[in-house]
Amino acid sequence: MRWSRQILFGDVDAMFASAAVLSDPSLMGKPVAVGGSSPRGIIAAASYAARSFGVHSAIPTGEAQCLCPHLILVPPDRPLYQRLHEQMQAVISRLLPVTEWTSIDEFYVETTDMQSLYPDPYRLGRCAKEAIFEATGLRCTVALATGKIVAKVAADAHKPDGLAVIEPGTEASFLAARPVRDLPGIGPKSAAMLNSLGVQCVGDLLDPQHEPFLRQRWGNRVVTWQELARGIDHDPVVVDRESKSLGHATTFEYDTSDLAFLEQTIRSFLGTLAHDLRVQGLAAGSFTVKLKDTTFRLTTRQQQFRQPLNYDPTMWPAIRSALHSLAIPHTNYRLVGLSLSSLLPATESLFAQRQTQAVAALDGLIERYGNRIVRLGGIPEE
């Protein structure tokens, strides 16, 4: 049976922690977390072995070590993540040309027109999984459905290294037994309140007996939740066609309203992107900060630098200000991203000669040892 619409979603399993295992195979099967070693540091990712102890992203390192005393902490390796991402992009673009990367390790593909070539969605899913594994050594969970949200929920339900196909017409029955927290737009607080009212599963949102108090408490938001509960989702796959830009985004394992954590994440992206600019002899004339909340609403703030830049401390104040003006207090966010655009060749006048030489030496150290071994001044580290 040919689907009227078919969306494939791919999510690399615990990418940062899995990348650490690729670098050091002795870590295989052990509780590994990526993050700062200071008790005030933040966990960026955790292996499935670590997750079994309750360790997950966005919690303090000290808390993670209390939950798992034998936790193995490894520092982030952004150059490695970027190389793996580029390898995935290369192989997926050859196999699945209409692709939207929503973060370094997640992507959606519009596969409706590929059904003649791949009439069996399971075969298509296996091809995507095998292609990524052969190119990178990373395992990926893949799900196919008629919409983005059902595919995402199905992938989350079949991790790790899973493959799910939600046939047309079965979306509502698949979602019915899932916890309400699985639906985008329903955060921890809303889920707790719904649970206290007897709404435990997604299917309960469609039960007429719950309609009156749902409408009274959440108003028109309930209509959106009920559409999603029925599997109605027309959100298109949007291919990023922007040229002459560098960017990075990540989807958090747990939604967060912690502005300090969002700031720390963006700051980390800037360090990697600015280094990439300098290595390529480029400077950025503008930047874009983007946030996606739990309702999947994407907001962005684009701004020009006063002059083209590629030096982190000089770029950071404007980017930080843009993030603060964009983030809404007490709003939970699931994705954050930063891109640098309006790229042009860097000129010697961007830096004093002595500073240029110092930054070049630093970039050489970053290329050789990674960006945790040495860092630029002017951006205090928590």
Secondary structure as GFF3:
##gff-version 3
##sequence-region A 1 382
A	DSSP	beta_strand	7	12	.	.	.	ID=ss1
A	DSSP	alpha_helix	15	23	.	.	.	ID=ss2
A	DSSP	three_ten_helix	25	27	.	.	.	ID=ss3
A	DSSP	beta_strand	32	35	.	.	.	ID=ss4
A	DSSP	beta_strand	43	46	.	.	.	ID=ss5
A	DSSP	alpha_helix	48	51	.	.	.	ID=ss6
A	DSSP	alpha_helix	61	67	.	.	.	ID=ss7
A	DSSP	beta_strand	72	74	.	.	.	ID=ss8
A	DSSP	alpha_helix	78	95	.	.	.	ID=ss9
A	DSSP	beta_strand	99	103	.	.	.	ID=ss10
A	DSSP	beta_strand	106	110	.	.	.	ID=ss11
A	DSSP	three_ten_helix	112	114	.	.	.	ID=ss12
A	DSSP	alpha_helix	121	136	.	.	.	ID=ss13
A	DSSP	beta_strand	140	145	.	.	.	ID=ss14
A	DSSP	alpha_helix	148	157	.	.	.	ID=ss15
A	DSSP	beta_strand	163	165	.	.	.	ID=ss16
A	DSSP	alpha_helix	171	176	.	.	.	ID=ss17
A	DSSP	three_ten_helix	180	182	.	.	.	ID=ss18
A	DSSP	alpha_helix	188	196	.	.	.	ID=ss19
A	DSSP	three_ten_helix	202	206	.	.	.	ID=ss20
A	DSSP	three_ten_helix	208	210	.	.	.	ID=ss21
A	DSSP	alpha_helix	211	218	.	.	.	ID=ss22
A	DSSP	alpha_helix	221	229	.	.	.	ID=ss23
A	DSSP	beta_strand	246	256	.	.	.	ID=ss24
A	DSSP	alpha_helix	259	279	.	.	.	ID=ss25
A	DSSP	beta_strand	282	293	.	.	.	ID=ss26
A	DSSP	beta_strand	298	309	.	.	.	ID=ss27
A	DSSP	alpha_helix	312	326	.	.	.	ID=ss28
A	DSSP	beta_strand	333	345	.	.	.	ID=ss29
A	DSSP	three_ten_helix	348	350	.	.	.	ID=ss30
A	DSSP	alpha_helix	353	369	.	.	.	ID=ss31
###
